[in-house]
Amino acid sequence: MQKIIPVACFDFVVFGGTGDLSLRKLLPSLYFRDRDQQLTADSRIILASRGEGDTAEIVKRVHDALQTHIPAEEFSAEVWERFARRLSYVSLEAAEERGWDRLQALLAGRADEIRVFYMATAPDLFGRISRNLHDHGLITPASRIVLEKPLGRDLASAQLVNEQVGAVFAEQQIFRIDHYLGKETVQNLMALRFANSLFERLWNRDAIDHVQITVAETIGVGQRGGYYDHSGALRDMVQNHLLQLLCLVAMESPTHLDADDVRDEKLKVLRALKPITHETVGLNSVRGQYRAGASEGGSVPGYLDDLGGNAVSDTETFVALKLEVNSWRWAGVPFYLRTGKRLQEKASEIVIQFRPVALDIFPEGAGRIDPNLLIVRLQPDEGIKLMLVSKDPGPGGLRLRNTALNLSFAEAFKTRFPDAYERLLMDVVRGNATLFMRRDEVEAAWSWVEPILEGWSRTGQTCKPYTSGTWGPSAAIALIERDGRTWHDEPM
């Protein structure tokens, strides 16, 4: 049984409070935490944006958004009434003076309560909002600020954001969020590794042949085309999500699960990544861009069509990489990463492939002995599967087949799994930064990614086209198959 531990009283201020992220993710997550009685009676949610309107209008928009993004059976009129009373709206300009006096008035007299300032805005506003919070006396010792990705578009811009926010907030008050780290299965990866001697003793180059990390989406860029065309898959997904997953796979055991102990070990992994330079970028990376095809049960346009008009763009919607971690544990073990849009299946998973058996002692015709796989599925159908070779039941000789030890979270734990944001938002209120990125982590990740961007530019490496509904360009298959390996594309 889950034990719900209430958090302390807080004021949760969302800048960009009427935007897509707030309405689609943040507010539904806070609603569920309210439904599970994790919020105190006097905790409040303040939505701030530049749009005109009053609280009643915005509460109506929130109600409609919750009914869209929450299953009907999960929505309760009684919980909504309680949740609605927490909501307030402030119309203000993030980088100007308009409206800040109204936010001051709302927060007046509650300086002892926890204040969470959530930046659901463009990153170029993070510094200006932080400065306005400081200048209007709204930052207290119990304040925290949450920074959404993307945190810059290169090392220099990331450092600038960190410096601007760090000028008014202490590092322990800054929470750089990556929602992948809040997923239930990611948490289980830590338990799997460090609570089971069976796996920890095998978690090294002696037993593991290679590691694959895939984050695949079936959707295109949709309404995010303007943002995405200035970002691309490497910045949007690899620099944060995929590298954070790699860190959790490759890190050494922390002494404790304290925030800095965990983040120290992740930082060591980022600093141990072998650089991909312009000399090696062609061999170790593939860029792709989707074309028209079939996805999600019907015909879909290509990326350039999604941008509209007569768009011309070489922005990548797919990336595949071969990485190496230069450490005693992982020397010689390749890590293959891939992510993309309009792929064949929506799936996020980590595949650990163990080395093959040293000697096949079984008679000819008994069957193929495939290497053992440990598959950690993050979404959908969260679970952990261990592929083993066993004897096929029945008389008539010995026949081998691959079978699965399957831990399906939905079947094993008859309960609703909180969304990643639910866990992370409550961790912010508690002041627990374990699942959030530290400044040096972000900058180390950019330091590794930036030479790839420079290598692509310097060598003129263009995007390989791939048909929507496939697993990406054929060059991504060649990337792994020239090493005698193959991508794991089988469903859980």
N, C-alpha and C positions, 0 to 999 in steps of 0.2 A: 504494500500500500504506500502511495506517495504521501509524504508528510509535508504539508504546506506551512512554511515558516514565514509569518508576516514580516514585512520590512518596516523600517521607521517611517514616520510621517515625512512627506516630501512635496515640493512644488516642481512639476515637470514642465519646463518651458521648451516648446518645439518651434524653432525658427524654420520657416517653410512649412508651417503647420497645416496648411490647406493643400499641400502638394501631394504628388502621387505616393511617395514613400510614406508620408505620415498617414494618409488615408488607407493605404493598402497594407502596410505592415505595422507601423508603430501603434496606431490607435487600436486595431484589432488585438495586438499583443497585450496592451494595457487593459483592454476590456476583459480578456481571459484571466489576467492576474486579478482583476477586480471580482470576476465571477468566482474564482477560487478563494476569495476572501484573503488575499495576500496584501491588499492595500488598506491602510488605516482609514478611518471614517473621514478624517480631515485632510487627506492627501488631495492635491489638486493638479489639474492638467491645463496649461495655458498655451493656446495656439497663437502664434504670431506670424503674420505675413503682411505683404504690402497691400493686399486687396482690401477694398472697402467692404463694410458690412458690420453687423452687430453679432453679439453672441448667439442670439436666437437663430439667425440665419445659418451660422456656422454649425451650430448643434444639429440643425436639420440636415446639413450636408454630411456630417459625421454619421448620423443615424442611417442615411441612405448608403453610405460607404460600408458601414458594418454589415448591413443586410446583404450587400453585394459580396463581401469578402469573408463572411462567416457563414458556415453551413446553417440552414434554417433550423435544424434540430439543436444547434448550439446557442442560438440566440434566445435570450430571455428578456421579456418585457420588464420584469422586476429588476434584473441586473442593469438593464439599460437606463431605467429611471435613476438608479443610484449613480451610474457612470455619468449620465448627462449632467447631474448636479455638480460634478467635479470640473466641468469644462468652462473655460472662459476664452474670449478672443480679444486680441489686441492687433489693431492695424498700425503698422510702423514701417519705416524705411530702415533697413539694416545698417546702411552706411551714412545715414543722415540723422537729423534731430527729431524728425516727425514721429510722434507716437511713443517715444521712450518715457515720457512723463507718465503715460497711462500704465506702462509696465511697472514703473517704480511704485505707483499707487497700489497696484495689485499685490506686489510683494512686500509692501510696507508692513512692519510689525511682525514679520515672520523670519527674521534674520537667523534665528536659532534652528530653523528647519533645514533639511537637506534641499539644496537647489540643484536640479539637473538642467543644464542648457544643452539641448540637442540641435546640432547643426545639420538639418535636412535641407541644405542649400548648396549652391555652387561653392567649391573650395576657395574661390577668390574672395568670398565674403567672410570666411572664417576669421581672418585677422581683424577686419573692420568691426565685425560683431563683437569680438572679444574686447577690442578697445572701447567700444561704446558701453559694454557691460561694466568695464572698469571705471570709465569716466562718470557713469551714473551711479556709482557706488553699489552695484548689484552683486559683486563677487564677495562671498563670505568664506570663512574657513571651511564650511561644510558644503561648498559648491563643487560641482563637477561639470566638465564640458565634454560632450561626445562628438567626435569628428567622423563623419561618414566618408567613405571612399568616393571618388578618387582623391587621395591626398597628394595633389600635385600631378604633373604629367612628366616630370623628370626629376633628377636629384636636386637641381637648383631650386625648382619651384616647391618641392617637398620641404627642403630646408627653410625656405622663406616662410611657408605656412607654419612650420614648427617654431620658428623664431618669433613670428608675430603672436601666435597663441601663447607660446611660452613666456612672452614678455609680461603677461598679466595673470597667467595661471601657473601654478607649480606643476612639475611633471606628474606628481601623484594625483593631481586633479584632472589630468587629461586622459581620456579614454578613446583610443583610436579603434573603431569597431570594424570587425570583419565577421559578418554573420555566419560564415562557414564554421567558425570556431565554436559557435553555440549549438551546432547540430548534435543531436543525441549520439549518433554513431561516432562522431569525432571524439566526444567525451569517452566513449567506450574504447576507443583506440588506446587511450592512456591506461585504462583499466586492463585491457587485453595484454598490453606490453608489460606493465609494471606490477600487476597483481597475479600474474601466472608465470611461474618459473619455466614451464614448458616452452613458451614462446620467447621469453627474454634470453634464454640460453641459445636459441637458434637465430636470434635477431642480429645477424652479422654476415660478413662476406664468406665465411666458411660454409654456411648453409643456404644462403639466399643467392639466386642467380641474377635476378633483376627485379625492379619495382616499376609498376605502371600507375600513373594517376591520370584519370580522365574526368573532365567536367564537360558534359555534352548537353546542348540545348537543341530542341526542335524548333524553337521560335526564331524569327528574324530580329532585326533591330527595331521594327515597329516605329513607335513615335520617338524613339531615342536616336534616330538617324543623325540629327545635327550634332548631338554630343558624341555619338559613337564614332563618327567619321573623323573627329579630332583626337580620338583615343586609340581604338583598335584593340584586338584581343589580348595582345601582350600587356598593354597598360591596364586594361579593364579587368583581366582575370588572372594572368600569370603572376604579375608583380605582387599581388596580395593573396587571393584565394589559393592558387596552386602551390605557391612557395610556402604558405603557412601549413598546408597539408603535408608537404614534403618535410618541413621542419619537425612535425609531430611524429612522422615515421622514422626520421633519421637521428633525432636528438638522443643524447645520453640521458640516463635517469637523473632527474634533479634530486637534490638532497631532500627537499620537501616540496610540497605542492604550493608553496608561497609564490606570489606573482613574479617576483624578480628571479627566484630560483628557476622557474619554468622558462621565463623569457631569456635568461642568461644562456640556457642550453639551446634555445632556438637560434639565438644570435650566433652561437658558435657554428651552427650548421650553415647559416647564410654566409658567414665569413670563410667557410671551408669549401664553398662551391667553386669548382674550377671555372675560370672565366671562359666565356664564348666570345672570341674576338673576330675581327674581320677576316682573319686567316682561317678560322674554323666555323664561321657562321653558316656557310653554305653546306657544310657536312652535317652540322648538328641542329639545324633548324629548318622548318618548313612554314611558309606563309601561304594562306589560302583565302579565297573569297567566294562566297556561294553565288551560284547562278540559279536561274529558274528551274523548278523541278517539282517533285511531289513530296509533301511533308504534311504531317498532321491530318492525313486522310484526304488531301486534295491538292490541287495545283497551287503553287506559290510563286511569287515573283523573285527575281534575283536581287542582290544587294543594291545594284545601281538603280533598279526600278524602285526599290524601297526609298532611296534617297530622293527620288522624284526628278521630273524634268529630264534634261539630257546630261545627267550627272556623270562626271569622270572622277574616279577615285581608285587609289591603290591601297586603301586601308584594309588591313587583314581582319577577316571574321573568323579565322581558324589559325591556330598555331600548334605545331608539334616540336618538341625539343628533346634532345638527348643530353642529360646532365651527368656530372660526376661529383661526388662528395669526397674531397681529399682528407680522409680521416682513417685512423687505424681500423675502425669498425667497417667502413664502407669502401675502402680502396679497391678499385676494379669492378665495382657493382654499378651498372648503368641504371639511371632513373629516366624513364620515358614519360614525358608529360604531354598531354594534348587537351585542347579545349576549342570549342567552336559553336557557331550558330547554324541552324538548319541542318543538323545532323540526323542520323537515322533514328536515334532513341534519346529521350531525356534521361540522363544517367550521370551520377557522380559516384565514382568508386575508386578505391585503392586496391591494386592487385599485387600481392607479394608472391612471386614465383620462386619456389625453392629449387635447389640443384637436383638434377636427376640422380637416380640410384646409381651406385658405382658399378654394379654388375647385374645383368639380367639373367637370373638362374632358371627362369620358367621355360617350359617346352615351347617349341615353335607352334604358332597357332593359338597360344593361350590368350593372346590379346596384347595391345599396346600398353606400355607402362608410361603414362604421362607424368610429368613432374607435379608434385603437390602444389596447390594454390591456396592462399588465404585471401579471400575477397571481402573487403569491407565496403558495403554499399551505403552511401550517405543519403541518396535519394534516387528514385522513389523506393518504396518497399525497404525501408531501413533494415539492415541486418548484417550478419557475419556468416560467411560460408567457408568451410574448409573442404577442399577437394582431395579425396583419398582414393587409392586403388584398392579394391576388394575383390573377393571371389564372387562370381555370379552363382546364386543358389541353384542346386539341382545336380542330378547324376550326369554321368557321361563325360567325365574329364574335367580338368581345371580350366575355367575361363575367367579372365580378369575383366573388370570394367571400372570406370571412374564413378565414384559415388560421392554424395555430399553430406557432410554434417552441417545442418542448416539451422542457424539461430535467427529466426524471423522475429523481429521485435513485436510486430503486430500480433503474432500468434503466442509468443512467450509471455508478453506482458499485456494483459487485457486492460489497457488504459489508454487514454489520449496522450500523445506525446506533445509537450509544449513546443511551439515554434521557437526557432533559434533566437529570435528577437526577444521573446518572453524571458528567457533565461538571462540574456545579456543585459536587458534593461534593468532587471532586478539586481544583477551584479553591480551595475553602475550605482544604484541607490545604496547598496551595501558598501560600496567602495572597494570591491574585489576586482582587481585589474588582471587576474590570471589569464583570462581569455581575450585580452586586448593587447594591441601592439605598442611596444615602447618606441620612443623616438629613434633610438639607434637601430632597432629592427627595421623600421620603415626605410631609413636611409641606407642601411646595408642592402636591403632588397633592391632599391633603386640603383645602387652602385653596381649591382650584378646585372640588372636588366639593361641599363643604359648602353653598355658596349654592344649589346645585340641590336638595339635600334640604330646605333652608329654603324655597325657592320652591315646591316641591311642597306642603309643609305650609301655607304661607301662602295659596296660591291654591286649595287643596283639590283638586289634580290627582289623580284616582283612577286606578286601573289599568284599562286597556282589556282586556276578555276576548279570548282567542284560543284557537282549537281546537288541541289537541295534534296535531302532525304537519304544521302549516302553518309559514309564515315569520313568524308573529307577528301582532299586530293590524293592521287595515287602516290605522290612523292612522300606522303606521311607513312604509307605502308612500306615504301622502300627504305625509309629512315630506320625502321626497326628490323625489317627482314634481311637487310644486308648484314646484320649481326647474328642471323640465324634464329631470330625470335619473331613473334607475331603479336599483334594487338589482341587483347581479350575483349571480344565483342558479343559474347553470349549473355543473354538475359539471366538475372538472378533466378 
